[in-house]
């Protein structure tokens, strides 16, 4: 991809990755891994899911998601229960403690990002606003 003389795709990718890392760094000091937080955010968004659906969404193998779920369950952030409609399946849901962790993480990240945006010039904020639809399409691809 040729983005012209000012910036190439690799440079833009590195900038977006660095920004994502800076955002992810803002979270409660709970000793939780990024993969675990990702599962909690998924459960917050989608509600109760099977481990298979979680693994599919997170693009990991079932054994890997079971380790992640085990850590989340041991910390009290999720619970597993038999599916009443199919005894062979398990349903995973977030506990109140998990929901509180997601809420606090979201609050910290939004506060950090809001402070950074406030430091920008009005022109820079307008440029970001104009780029938002393109960034959204890239994120959803």
Secondary structure, DSSP 8 states (H G I E B T S, - for coil): ----SS--HHHHHHHHHHHHHHHHT-S-SS---HHHHHHHHHHHHH-SB-HHHHHHHHT--HHHHHHHHHHHHHTTSEEEEEETTEEEEEEEEE-HHHHHHHHHHHHHHHHHHHHHHHTS-HHHHHHHHHHHHHHHHHHH-
